[in-house]
Amino acid sequence: MFCVFIFWFLIFLLTPPKNIVCNCFCILLTADIISTVEFNYSGDLLATGDKGGRVVIFQREQESKSRPHSRGEYNVYSTFQSHEPEFDYLKSLEIEEKINKIRWLPQQNAAHFLLSTNDKTIKLWKISERDKRAEGYNLKDEDGRLRDPFRITALRHLEITDRSFNIVDIKPANMEELTEVITAAEFHPHQCNVFVYSSSKGTIRLCDMRSSALCDRHSKFFEEPEDPSSRSFFSEIISSISDVKFSHSGRYMMTRDYLSVKVWDLNMESRPVETHQVHEYLRSKLCSLYENDCGDPQVHEYLRSKLCSLYENDCIFDKFECCWNGSDSAIMTGSYNNFFRMFDRNTRRDVTLEASRENSKPRASLKPRKVCTGGKRKKDEISVDSLDFNKKILHTAWHPMENIIAVAAIVYIRTKSTKEAN
């Protein structure tokens, strides 16, 4: 298995593909599969975390006379082991070293600081320019207990490493009454007292910490009413929100569920102001399998096999991330077959691009891709039945000021046996 990390450099968003070029880094081991990507505030550094608990930092090259076209290329700057596998003896649980999230702190001096976390421990790292070395500081609770998906914990001060405070707790007294879990959370970019969190039921709650230390009561509640006629067995699964991001202006927020990206105005709770379908071609396959009026039995069996495949290999539970560009005029998210989607909010245009080994050579051109859902397939289209659901783009990042994006894609390489080769 190869994990291919690709930097795509766009001259203009949604311009002809000849203006889209890329740089590529190939990583060979399963533990190297990228689990998070994050640009720093200037965009000159980009950090990636992987399933092996490592953090790799890339630095943007400056243009020089000897390399006039090197501006925009990123090369490895520093690598360090952030987390190691652990075992919780109280709960008899293995704790993966996988890096779940990375967050850069605003730069105050020559050094750079970032936070990295796995399921148990948050670590603060200092990256110094002198030796490009990272120094770590643990920010876990005194008892080292694991966090569960029912609480949000805020660390009040980076220098207080043995104490934290719950700001949201939705865990019921009786676990049999459990109806939802927290799936994502984000602080407002300008108001440090305001944050939002999403749930597995497709709802978003906005809370203000000035009103109460424990934000069990939300200030605003965002939910799109469901059409009863379209409800199916998979409705609750595909409505779960996997990511939520505030816009840079702080006026909007964006959420990602299984099939779509939605943009919400913070002043309007009843419905999103924009809905962008990411892989609409799957919606037709998400009908109820347990009704007797699905039509032709042959079609019914075809849908059953496709849905069973998505369900059994956990694809239907995939957690796709989303991101804004620096001006909030465009958004990006990943899809299957190593496709990723871009949506221009001003022109309402969208484009599907592919991160593959074939077009990942330095400064290679990209061609827009289109998925054919039925009927006669055109030359440049790909059939929905030909999509590889093992190849997926879950993690993306956009440069805070320029049209440079980072996309983490998985590419499987098939090798022939001796008999096949002969």
Contacts in CASP RR format, 6 or more apart in sequence:
PFRMAT RR
TARGET T0000
AUTHOR 0000-0000-0000
METHOD contacts of the structure
MODEL  1
MFCVFIFWFLIFLLTPPKNIVCNCFCILLTADIISTVEFNYSGDLLATGD
KGGRVVIFQREQESKSRPHSRGEYNVYSTFQSHEPEFDYLKSLEIEEKIN
KIRWLPQQNAAHFLLSTNDKTIKLWKISERDKRAEGYNLKDEDGRLRDPF
RITALRHLEITDRSFNIVDIKPANMEELTEVITAAEFHPHQCNVFVYSSS
KGTIRLCDMRSSALCDRHSKFFEEPEDPSSRSFFSEIISSISDVKFSHSG
RYMMTRDYLSVKVWDLNMESRPVETHQVHEYLRSKLCSLYENDCGDPQVH
EYLRSKLCSLYENDCIFDKFECCWNGSDSAIMTGSYNNFFRMFDRNTRRD
VTLEASRENSKPRASLKPRKVCTGGKRKKDEISVDSLDFNKKILHTAWHP
MENIIAVAAIVYIRTKSTKEAN
1 30 0 8 1.000
1 33 0 8 1.000
1 410 0 8 1.000
1 411 0 8 1.000
1 412 0 8 1.000
1 413 0 8 1.000
2 26 0 8 1.000
2 27 0 8 1.000
2 28 0 8 1.000
2 357 0 8 1.000
2 410 0 8 1.000
2 411 0 8 1.000
2 412 0 8 1.000
2 413 0 8 1.000
3 26 0 8 1.000
3 27 0 8 1.000
3 28 0 8 1.000
3 32 0 8 1.000
3 33 0 8 1.000
3 34 0 8 1.000
3 50 0 8 1.000
3 408 0 8 1.000
3 409 0 8 1.000
3 410 0 8 1.000
3 411 0 8 1.000
4 24 0 8 1.000
4 25 0 8 1.000
4 26 0 8 1.000
4 27 0 8 1.000
4 355 0 8 1.000
4 357 0 8 1.000
4 360 0 8 1.000
4 409 0 8 1.000
4 410 0 8 1.000
4 411 0 8 1.000
5 24 0 8 1.000
5 25 0 8 1.000
5 26 0 8 1.000
5 27 0 8 1.000
5 34 0 8 1.000
5 48 0 8 1.000
5 406 0 8 1.000
5 407 0 8 1.000
5 408 0 8 1.000
5 409 0 8 1.000
6 22 0 8 1.000
6 23 0 8 1.000
6 24 0 8 1.000
6 25 0 8 1.000
6 355 0 8 1.000
6 360 0 8 1.000
6 406 0 8 1.000
6 407 0 8 1.000
6 408 0 8 1.000
6 409 0 8 1.000
7 22 0 8 1.000
7 23 0 8 1.000
7 24 0 8 1.000
7 46 0 8 1.000
7 58 0 8 1.000
7 72 0 8 1.000
7 73 0 8 1.000
7 74 0 8 1.000
7 404 0 8 1.000
7 405 0 8 1.000
7 406 0 8 1.000
7 407 0 8 1.000
8 20 0 8 1.000
8 21 0 8 1.000
8 22 0 8 1.000
8 353 0 8 1.000
8 355 0 8 1.000
8 366 0 8 1.000
8 404 0 8 1.000
8 405 0 8 1.000
8 406 0 8 1.000
8 407 0 8 1.000
9 20 0 8 1.000
9 21 0 8 1.000
9 22 0 8 1.000
9 23 0 8 1.000
9 72 0 8 1.000
9 363 0 8 1.000
9 403 0 8 1.000
9 404 0 8 1.000
10 19 0 8 1.000
10 20 0 8 1.000
10 403 0 8 1.000
10 404 0 8 1.000
10 405 0 8 1.000
11 19 0 8 1.000
11 20 0 8 1.000
11 403 0 8 1.000
12 19 0 8 1.000
12 403 0 8 1.000
13 325 0 8 1.000
13 329 0 8 1.000
13 330 0 8 1.000
13 342 0 8 1.000
13 344 0 8 1.000
13 403 0 8 1.000
14 330 0 8 1.000
14 342 0 8 1.000
14 344 0 8 1.000
14 347 0 8 1.000
14 349 0 8 1.000
14 351 0 8 1.000
17 365 0 8 1.000
17 366 0 8 1.000
17 367 0 8 1.000
17 368 0 8 1.000
18 365 0 8 1.000
20 353 0 8 1.000
20 365 0 8 1.000
20 366 0 8 1.000
21 362 0 8 1.000
21 363 0 8 1.000
21 364 0 8 1.000
21 365 0 8 1.000
22 359 0 8 1.000
22 360 0 8 1.000
22 361 0 8 1.000
22 362 0 8 1.000
22 363 0 8 1.000
22 364 0 8 1.000
22 366 0 8 1.000
23 72 0 8 1.000
23 73 0 8 1.000
23 74 0 8 1.000
23 362 0 8 1.000
23 363 0 8 1.000
24 360 0 8 1.000
24 361 0 8 1.000
24 362 0 8 1.000
25 76 0 8 1.000
27 33 0 8 1.000
27 34 0 8 1.000
27 50 0 8 1.000
30 51 0 8 1.000
31 50 0 8 1.000
31 51 0 8 1.000
31 52 0 8 1.000
31 53 0 8 1.000
31 54 0 8 1.000
32 50 0 8 1.000
32 51 0 8 1.000
32 52 0 8 1.000
32 54 0 8 1.000
33 50 0 8 1.000
33 51 0 8 1.000
33 410 0 8 1.000
34 48 0 8 1.000
34 49 0 8 1.000
34 50 0 8 1.000
34 395 0 8 1.000
34 408 0 8 1.000
35 49 0 8 1.000
35 50 0 8 1.000
35 51 0 8 1.000
35 98 0 8 1.000
35 99 0 8 1.000
35 100 0 8 1.000
35 395 0 8 1.000
36 48 0 8 1.000
36 49 0 8 1.000
36 99 0 8 1.000
36 100 0 8 1.000
36 101 0 8 1.000
36 102 0 8 1.000
36 395 0 8 1.000
37 46 0 8 1.000
37 47 0 8 1.000
37 48 0 8 1.000
37 49 0 8 1.000
37 102 0 8 1.000
37 395 0 8 1.000
37 396 0 8 1.000
37 397 0 8 1.000
37 406 0 8 1.000
37 408 0 8 1.000
38 46 0 8 1.000
38 47 0 8 1.000
38 48 0 8 1.000
38 101 0 8 1.000
38 102 0 8 1.000
38 103 0 8 1.000
38 104 0 8 1.000
38 114 0 8 1.000
38 397 0 8 1.000
39 45 0 8 1.000
39 46 0 8 1.000
39 104 0 8 1.000
39 397 0 8 1.000
39 398 0 8 1.000
39 399 0 8 1.000
39 400 0 8 1.000
39 406 0 8 1.000
40 46 0 8 1.000
40 47 0 8 1.000
40 104 0 8 1.000
40 107 0 8 1.000
40 112 0 8 1.000
40 114 0 8 1.000
41 104 0 8 1.000
41 106 0 8 1.000
41 107 0 8 1.000
41 400 0 8 1.000
42 107 0 8 1.000
42 400 0 8 1.000
42 401 0 8 1.000
43 60 0 8 1.000
43 399 0 8 1.000
43 400 0 8 1.000
43 401 0 8 1.000
43 402 0 8 1.000
43 404 0 8 1.000
44 59 0 8 1.000
44 60 0 8 1.000
45 57 0 8 1.000
45 58 0 8 1.000
45 59 0 8 1.000
45 60 0 8 1.000
45 77 0 8 1.000
45 104 0 8 1.000
45 112 0 8 1.000
46 57 0 8 1.000
46 58 0 8 1.000
46 60 0 8 1.000
46 74 0 8 1.000
46 397 0 8 1.000
46 406 0 8 1.000
47 55 0 8 1.000
47 56 0 8 1.000
47 57 0 8 1.000
47 58 0 8 1.000
47 102 0 8 1.000
47 104 0 8 1.000
47 114 0 8 1.000
48 55 0 8 1.000
48 56 0 8 1.000
48 57 0 8 1.000
48 58 0 8 1.000
48 102 0 8 1.000
48 406 0 8 1.000
48 408 0 8 1.000
49 55 0 8 1.000
49 56 0 8 1.000
49 82 0 8 1.000
49 99 0 8 1.000
49 102 0 8 1.000
49 116 0 8 1.000
50 56 0 8 1.000
50 98 0 8 1.000
50 99 0 8 1.000
51 96 0 8 1.000
51 97 0 8 1.000
51 98 0 8 1.000
51 99 0 8 1.000
52 83 0 8 1.000
52 97 0 8 1.000
52 98 0 8 1.000
52 99 0 8 1.000
53 81 0 8 1.000
53 82 0 8 1.000
53 83 0 8 1.000
53 84 0 8 1.000
53 97 0 8 1.000
53 98 0 8 1.000
53 99 0 8 1.000
53 118 0 8 1.000
54 79 0 8 1.000
54 80 0 8 1.000
54 81 0 8 1.000
54 82 0 8 1.000
54 99 0 8 1.000
55 79 0 8 1.000
55 80 0 8 1.000
55 82 0 8 1.000
55 99 0 8 1.000
55 102 0 8 1.000
55 114 0 8 1.000
55 116 0 8 1.000
55 125 0 8 1.000
55 134 0 8 1.000
56 76 0 8 1.000
56 78 0 8 1.000
56 79 0 8 1.000
57 76 0 8 1.000
57 77 0 8 1.000
57 78 0 8 1.000
57 79 0 8 1.000
57 127 0 8 1.000
58 74 0 8 1.000
58 75 0 8 1.000
58 76 0 8 1.000
58 77 0 8 1.000
59 74 0 8 1.000
59 75 0 8 1.000
59 76 0 8 1.000
59 77 0 8 1.000
60 71 0 8 1.000
60 72 0 8 1.000
60 73 0 8 1.000
60 74 0 8 1.000
61 67 0 8 1.000
61 70 0 8 1.000
61 71 0 8 1.000
61 72 0 8 1.000
61 73 0 8 1.000
61 74 0 8 1.000
61 75 0 8 1.000
62 70 0 8 1.000
62 71 0 8 1.000
63 69 0 8 1.000
63 70 0 8 1.000
63 71 0 8 1.000
64 70 0 8 1.000
69 363 0 8 1.000
72 404 0 8 1.000
73 362 0 8 1.000
77 132 0 8 1.000
78 127 0 8 1.000
78 132 0 8 1.000
78 133 0 8 1.000
78 134 0 8 1.000
80 125 0 8 1.000
80 133 0 8 1.000
80 134 0 8 1.000
82 99 0 8 1.000
82 116 0 8 1.000
82 118 0 8 1.000
82 123 0 8 1.000
82 125 0 8 1.000
83 97 0 8 1.000
83 98 0 8 1.000
83 99 0 8 1.000
83 116 0 8 1.000
83 118 0 8 1.000
83 121 0 8 1.000
83 123 0 8 1.000
84 97 0 8 1.000
85 94 0 8 1.000
85 95 0 8 1.000
85 96 0 8 1.000
85 97 0 8 1.000
86 94 0 8 1.000
86 95 0 8 1.000
86 97 0 8 1.000
86 120 0 8 1.000
87 93 0 8 1.000
87 94 0 8 1.000
87 95 0 8 1.000
88 94 0 8 1.000
88 95 0 8 1.000
88 120 0 8 1.000
88 146 0 8 1.000
91 146 0 8 1.000
93 146 0 8 1.000
95 118 0 8 1.000
95 119 0 8 1.000
95 120 0 8 1.000
95 146 0 8 1.000
96 118 0 8 1.000
96 119 0 8 1.000
97 118 0 8 1.000
98 118 0 8 1.000
98 119 0 8 1.000
99 116 0 8 1.000
99 117 0 8 1.000
99 118 0 8 1.000
100 117 0 8 1.000
100 118 0 8 1.000
100 119 0 8 1.000
101 115 0 8 1.000
101 116 0 8 1.000
101 117 0 8 1.000
102 114 0 8 1.000
102 115 0 8 1.000
102 116 0 8 1.000
103 114 0 8 1.000
103 115 0 8 1.000
104 112 0 8 1.000
104 113 0 8 1.000
104 114 0 8 1.000
105 112 0 8 1.000
105 113 0 8 1.000
105 114 0 8 1.000
105 115 0 8 1.000
107 113 0 8 1.000
110 128 0 8 1.000
110 129 0 8 1.000
111 126 0 8 1.000
111 127 0 8 1.000
111 128 0 8 1.000
111 129 0 8 1.000
112 126 0 8 1.000
112 127 0 8 1.000
113 124 0 8 1.000
113 125 0 8 1.000
113 126 0 8 1.000
113 127 0 8 1.000
114 124 0 8 1.000
114 125 0 8 1.000
114 127 0 8 1.000
115 122 0 8 1.000
115 123 0 8 1.000
115 124 0 8 1.000
115 125 0 8 1.000
115 139 0 8 1.000
116 122 0 8 1.000
116 123 0 8 1.000
116 125 0 8 1.000
117 123 0 8 1.000
119 146 0 8 1.000
119 147 0 8 1.000
120 140 0 8 1.000
120 144 0 8 1.000
120 146 0 8 1.000
120 147 0 8 1.000
121 138 0 8 1.000
121 139 0 8 1.000
121 140 0 8 1.000
121 144 0 8 1.000
122 138 0 8 1.000
122 139 0 8 1.000
122 140 0 8 1.000
122 155 0 8 1.000
123 136 0 8 1.000
123 137 0 8 1.000
123 138 0 8 1.000
123 139 0 8 1.000
124 136 0 8 1.000
124 137 0 8 1.000
124 139 0 8 1.000
124 158 0 8 1.000
125 134 0 8 1.000
125 135 0 8 1.000
125 136 0 8 1.000
125 137 0 8 1.000
126 134 0 8 1.000
126 135 0 8 1.000
126 136 0 8 1.000
126 137 0 8 1.000
127 133 0 8 1.000
127 134 0 8 1.000
128 135 0 8 1.000
137 161 0 8 1.000
138 161 0 8 1.000
139 155 0 8 1.000
139 158 0 8 1.000
139 161 0 8 1.000
140 161 0 8 1.000
141 162 0 8 1.000
141 163 0 8 1.000
141 164 0 8 1.000
142 162 0 8 1.000
142 163 0 8 1.000
147 153 0 8 1.000
148 171 0 8 1.000
149 181 0 8 1.000
149 182 0 8 1.000
149 183 0 8 1.000
150 169 0 8 1.000
150 170 0 8 1.000
150 171 0 8 1.000
150 181 0 8 1.000
150 182 0 8 1.000
151 166 0 8 1.000
151 168 0 8 1.000
151 169 0 8 1.000
151 170 0 8 1.000
151 171 0 8 1.000
151 182 0 8 1.000
152 166 0 8 1.000
152 167 0 8 1.000
152 168 0 8 1.000
152 182 0 8 1.000
152 185 0 8 1.000
152 195 0 8 1.000
152 197 0 8 1.000
153 164 0 8 1.000
153 165 0 8 1.000
153 166 0 8 1.000
153 167 0 8 1.000
154 164 0 8 1.000
154 165 0 8 1.000
154 166 0 8 1.000
154 167 0 8 1.000
154 209 0 8 1.000
155 164 0 8 1.000
156 163 0 8 1.000
156 164 0 8 1.000
156 165 0 8 1.000
165 213 0 8 1.000
166 214 0 8 1.000
167 195 0 8 1.000
167 207 0 8 1.000
167 209 0 8 1.000
167 213 0 8 1.000
167 214 0 8 1.000
167 215 0 8 1.000
168 182 0 8 1.000
168 185 0 8 1.000
168 197 0 8 1.000
168 207 0 8 1.000
168 214 0 8 1.000
168 215 0 8 1.000
168 216 0 8 1.000
169 214 0 8 1.000
169 216 0 8 1.000
170 180 0 8 1.000
170 181 0 8 1.000
170 182 0 8 1.000
170 216 0 8 1.000
171 178 0 8 1.000
172 178 0 8 1.000
179 201 0 8 1.000
180 199 0 8 1.000
180 200 0 8 1.000
180 201 0 8 1.000
180 203 0 8 1.000
181 199 0 8 1.000
181 200 0 8 1.000
182 197 0 8 1.000
182 198 0 8 1.000
182 199 0 8 1.000
183 198 0 8 1.000
183 199 0 8 1.000
183 200 0 8 1.000
183 240 0 8 1.000
183 241 0 8 1.000
183 242 0 8 1.000
183 319 0 8 1.000
184 197 0 8 1.000
184 198 0 8 1.000
184 241 0 8 1.000
184 242 0 8 1.000
184 243 0 8 1.000
184 244 0 8 1.000
185 195 0 8 1.000
185 196 0 8 1.000
185 197 0 8 1.000
185 198 0 8 1.000
185 244 0 8 1.000
186 195 0 8 1.000
186 196 0 8 1.000
186 197 0 8 1.000
186 244 0 8 1.000
186 245 0 8 1.000
186 246 0 8 1.000
186 253 0 8 1.000
187 194 0 8 1.000
187 195 0 8 1.000
187 246 0 8 1.000
188 194 0 8 1.000
188 195 0 8 1.000
188 196 0 8 1.000
188 246 0 8 1.000
188 250 0 8 1.000
189 246 0 8 1.000
189 247 0 8 1.000
189 248 0 8 1.000
189 249 0 8 1.000
189 250 0 8 1.000
190 250 0 8 1.000
193 208 0 8 1.000
193 209 0 8 1.000
193 210 0 8 1.000
194 206 0 8 1.000
194 207 0 8 1.000
194 208 0 8 1.000
194 209 0 8 1.000
195 206 0 8 1.000
195 207 0 8 1.000
195 209 0 8 1.000
196 204 0 8 1.000
196 205 0 8 1.000
196 206 0 8 1.000
196 207 0 8 1.000
196 244 0 8 1.000
196 246 0 8 1.000
196 253 0 8 1.000
197 204 0 8 1.000
197 205 0 8 1.000
197 207 0 8 1.000
197 244 0 8 1.000
198 204 0 8 1.000
198 205 0 8 1.000
198 241 0 8 1.000
198 243 0 8 1.000
198 244 0 8 1.000
198 255 0 8 1.000
199 205 0 8 1.000
199 240 0 8 1.000
199 241 0 8 1.000
200 236 0 8 1.000
200 240 0 8 1.000
200 241 0 8 1.000
201 236 0 8 1.000
201 239 0 8 1.000
201 240 0 8 1.000
202 223 0 8 1.000
202 239 0 8 1.000
202 240 0 8 1.000
202 241 0 8 1.000
202 255 0 8 1.000
202 257 0 8 1.000
203 221 0 8 1.000
203 222 0 8 1.000
203 223 0 8 1.000
203 241 0 8 1.000
204 221 0 8 1.000
204 222 0 8 1.000
204 223 0 8 1.000
204 241 0 8 1.000
204 244 0 8 1.000
204 253 0 8 1.000
204 255 0 8 1.000
204 264 0 8 1.000
205 218 0 8 1.000
205 220 0 8 1.000
205 221 0 8 1.000
205 222 0 8 1.000
206 218 0 8 1.000
206 219 0 8 1.000
206 220 0 8 1.000
206 221 0 8 1.000
206 222 0 8 1.000
206 266 0 8 1.000
207 215 0 8 1.000
207 218 0 8 1.000
207 219 0 8 1.000
208 215 0 8 1.000
208 219 0 8 1.000
209 215 0 8 1.000
211 217 0 8 1.000
211 219 0 8 1.000
220 266 0 8 1.000
220 269 0 8 1.000
221 269 0 8 1.000
222 264 0 8 1.000
222 269 0 8 1.000
223 269 0 8 1.000
224 262 0 8 1.000
224 270 0 8 1.000
224 271 0 8 1.000
224 272 0 8 1.000
225 270 0 8 1.000
225 271 0 8 1.000
226 235 0 8 1.000
226 239 0 8 1.000
232 286 0 8 1.000
232 287 0 8 1.000
232 288 0 8 1.000
233 288 0 8 1.000
233 289 0 8 1.000
233 290 0 8 1.000
234 286 0 8 1.000
234 288 0 8 1.000
234 307 0 8 1.000
234 316 0 8 1.000
237 258 0 8 1.000
237 316 0 8 1.000
237 317 0 8 1.000
238 257 0 8 1.000
238 258 0 8 1.000
238 259 0 8 1.000
238 286 0 8 1.000
238 316 0 8 1.000
239 257 0 8 1.000
239 258 0 8 1.000
240 257 0 8 1.000
240 258 0 8 1.000
241 255 0 8 1.000
241 256 0 8 1.000
241 257 0 8 1.000
242 256 0 8 1.000
242 257 0 8 1.000
242 258 0 8 1.000
242 318 0 8 1.000
242 319 0 8 1.000
242 320 0 8 1.000
242 321 0 8 1.000
243 255 0 8 1.000
243 256 0 8 1.000
243 319 0 8 1.000
243 320 0 8 1.000
243 321 0 8 1.000
243 322 0 8 1.000
244 253 0 8 1.000
244 254 0 8 1.000
244 255 0 8 1.000
244 256 0 8 1.000
245 253 0 8 1.000
245 254 0 8 1.000
245 322 0 8 1.000
245 323 0 8 1.000
245 324 0 8 1.000
246 252 0 8 1.000
246 253 0 8 1.000
246 254 0 8 1.000
247 253 0 8 1.000
247 254 0 8 1.000
247 324 0 8 1.000
247 328 0 8 1.000
248 324 0 8 1.000
248 326 0 8 1.000
248 327 0 8 1.000
248 328 0 8 1.000
248 400 0 8 1.000
249 328 0 8 1.000
250 266 0 8 1.000
251 265 0 8 1.000
251 266 0 8 1.000
252 263 0 8 1.000
252 264 0 8 1.000
252 265 0 8 1.000
252 266 0 8 1.000
252 273 0 8 1.000
252 328 0 8 1.000
253 263 0 8 1.000
253 264 0 8 1.000
253 266 0 8 1.000
254 261 0 8 1.000
254 262 0 8 1.000
254 263 0 8 1.000
254 264 0 8 1.000
254 322 0 8 1.000
254 324 0 8 1.000
254 331 0 8 1.000
255 261 0 8 1.000
255 262 0 8 1.000
255 264 0 8 1.000
255 272 0 8 1.000
255 322 0 8 1.000
256 262 0 8 1.000
256 278 0 8 1.000
256 320 0 8 1.000
256 321 0 8 1.000
256 322 0 8 1.000
256 333 0 8 1.000
258 316 0 8 1.000
258 318 0 8 1.000
258 320 0 8 1.000
259 277 0 8 1.000
259 278 0 8 1.000
259 279 0 8 1.000
259 280 0 8 1.000
259 282 0 8 1.000
259 283 0 8 1.000
259 286 0 8 1.000
260 275 0 8 1.000
260 276 0 8 1.000
260 277 0 8 1.000
260 278 0 8 1.000
261 275 0 8 1.000
261 276 0 8 1.000
261 278 0 8 1.000
261 322 0 8 1.000
261 331 0 8 1.000
261 333 0 8 1.000
261 341 0 8 1.000
261 343 0 8 1.000
262 272 0 8 1.000
262 274 0 8 1.000
262 275 0 8 1.000
262 276 0 8 1.000
263 272 0 8 1.000
263 273 0 8 1.000
263 274 0 8 1.000
263 275 0 8 1.000
263 276 0 8 1.000
263 331 0 8 1.000
263 345 0 8 1.000
264 272 0 8 1.000
264 273 0 8 1.000
265 273 0 8 1.000
274 345 0 8 1.000
276 331 0 8 1.000
276 341 0 8 1.000
276 343 0 8 1.000
276 350 0 8 1.000
277 283 0 8 1.000
278 320 0 8 1.000
278 333 0 8 1.000
278 334 0 8 1.000
278 335 0 8 1.000
278 341 0 8 1.000
279 335 0 8 1.000
279 336 0 8 1.000
279 371 0 8 1.000
281 371 0 8 1.000
281 373 0 8 1.000
281 384 0 8 1.000
282 310 0 8 1.000
282 384 0 8 1.000
284 373 0 8 1.000
285 303 0 8 1.000
285 306 0 8 1.000
285 307 0 8 1.000
285 310 0 8 1.000
286 307 0 8 1.000
287 294 0 8 1.000
287 303 0 8 1.000
288 294 0 8 1.000
289 300 0 8 1.000
289 303 0 8 1.000
289 304 0 8 1.000
289 307 0 8 1.000
294 300 0 8 1.000
294 303 0 8 1.000
309 315 0 8 1.000
309 389 0 8 1.000
310 316 0 8 1.000
310 389 0 8 1.000
313 389 0 8 1.000
313 390 0 8 1.000
315 336 0 8 1.000
315 389 0 8 1.000
315 392 0 8 1.000
318 392 0 8 1.000
318 394 0 8 1.000
319 394 0 8 1.000
320 333 0 8 1.000
320 334 0 8 1.000
320 335 0 8 1.000
320 392 0 8 1.000
320 393 0 8 1.000
320 394 0 8 1.000
321 333 0 8 1.000
321 334 0 8 1.000
321 394 0 8 1.000
321 395 0 8 1.000
321 396 0 8 1.000
322 331 0 8 1.000
322 332 0 8 1.000
322 333 0 8 1.000
322 334 0 8 1.000
322 396 0 8 1.000
323 331 0 8 1.000
323 332 0 8 1.000
323 333 0 8 1.000
323 396 0 8 1.000
323 397 0 8 1.000
323 398 0 8 1.000
324 330 0 8 1.000
324 331 0 8 1.000
324 398 0 8 1.000
325 331 0 8 1.000
325 332 0 8 1.000
325 398 0 8 1.000
325 403 0 8 1.000
326 398 0 8 1.000
326 399 0 8 1.000
326 400 0 8 1.000
326 401 0 8 1.000
328 345 0 8 1.000
329 344 0 8 1.000
329 345 0 8 1.000
329 346 0 8 1.000
330 342 0 8 1.000
330 343 0 8 1.000
330 344 0 8 1.000
330 345 0 8 1.000
331 342 0 8 1.000
331 343 0 8 1.000
331 345 0 8 1.000
332 340 0 8 1.000
332 341 0 8 1.000
332 342 0 8 1.000
332 343 0 8 1.000
332 396 0 8 1.000
332 398 0 8 1.000
332 405 0 8 1.000
333 340 0 8 1.000
333 341 0 8 1.000
333 396 0 8 1.000
334 340 0 8 1.000
334 341 0 8 1.000
334 392 0 8 1.000
334 393 0 8 1.000
334 394 0 8 1.000
334 396 0 8 1.000
334 407 0 8 1.000
335 341 0 8 1.000
335 352 0 8 1.000
335 392 0 8 1.000
335 393 0 8 1.000
336 387 0 8 1.000
336 388 0 8 1.000
336 389 0 8 1.000
336 391 0 8 1.000
336 392 0 8 1.000
337 354 0 8 1.000
337 382 0 8 1.000
337 387 0 8 1.000
337 388 0 8 1.000
337 389 0 8 1.000
337 391 0 8 1.000
337 392 0 8 1.000
338 354 0 8 1.000
338 355 0 8 1.000
338 356 0 8 1.000
338 388 0 8 1.000
338 391 0 8 1.000
338 392 0 8 1.000
338 393 0 8 1.000
338 409 0 8 1.000
338 410 0 8 1.000
338 411 0 8 1.000
339 352 0 8 1.000
339 353 0 8 1.000
339 354 0 8 1.000
339 355 0 8 1.000
339 369 0 8 1.000
339 371 0 8 1.000
339 393 0 8 1.000
340 352 0 8 1.000
340 353 0 8 1.000
340 354 0 8 1.000
340 355 0 8 1.000
340 393 0 8 1.000
340 396 0 8 1.000
340 407 0 8 1.000
341 350 0 8 1.000
341 351 0 8 1.000
341 352 0 8 1.000
341 353 0 8 1.000
342 350 0 8 1.000
342 351 0 8 1.000
342 353 0 8 1.000
343 349 0 8 1.000
343 350 0 8 1.000
344 350 0 8 1.000
351 368 0 8 1.000
352 368 0 8 1.000
352 369 0 8 1.000
352 370 0 8 1.000
352 371 0 8 1.000
353 366 0 8 1.000
353 368 0 8 1.000
353 369 0 8 1.000
354 366 0 8 1.000
354 367 0 8 1.000
354 369 0 8 1.000
355 393 0 8 1.000
355 407 0 8 1.000
355 409 0 8 1.000
356 409 0 8 1.000
356 411 0 8 1.000
357 411 0 8 1.000
359 365 0 8 1.000
359 366 0 8 1.000
359 367 0 8 1.000
367 380 0 8 1.000
369 380 0 8 1.000
369 381 0 8 1.000
369 382 0 8 1.000
370 378 0 8 1.000
370 380 0 8 1.000
370 381 0 8 1.000
370 382 0 8 1.000
371 381 0 8 1.000
371 382 0 8 1.000
371 383 0 8 1.000
371 384 0 8 1.000
371 387 0 8 1.000
372 378 0 8 1.000
372 381 0 8 1.000
372 382 0 8 1.000
372 383 0 8 1.000
372 384 0 8 1.000
373 384 0 8 1.000
374 383 0 8 1.000
374 384 0 8 1.000
377 383 0 8 1.000
388 412 0 8 1.000
390 410 0 8 1.000
390 412 0 8 1.000
391 409 0 8 1.000
391 410 0 8 1.000
391 411 0 8 1.000
391 412 0 8 1.000
392 410 0 8 1.000
393 407 0 8 1.000
393 408 0 8 1.000
393 409 0 8 1.000
394 408 0 8 1.000
395 407 0 8 1.000
395 408 0 8 1.000
396 405 0 8 1.000
396 406 0 8 1.000
396 407 0 8 1.000
396 408 0 8 1.000
397 405 0 8 1.000
397 406 0 8 1.000
398 404 0 8 1.000
398 405 0 8 1.000
398 406 0 8 1.000
399 405 0 8 1.000
END
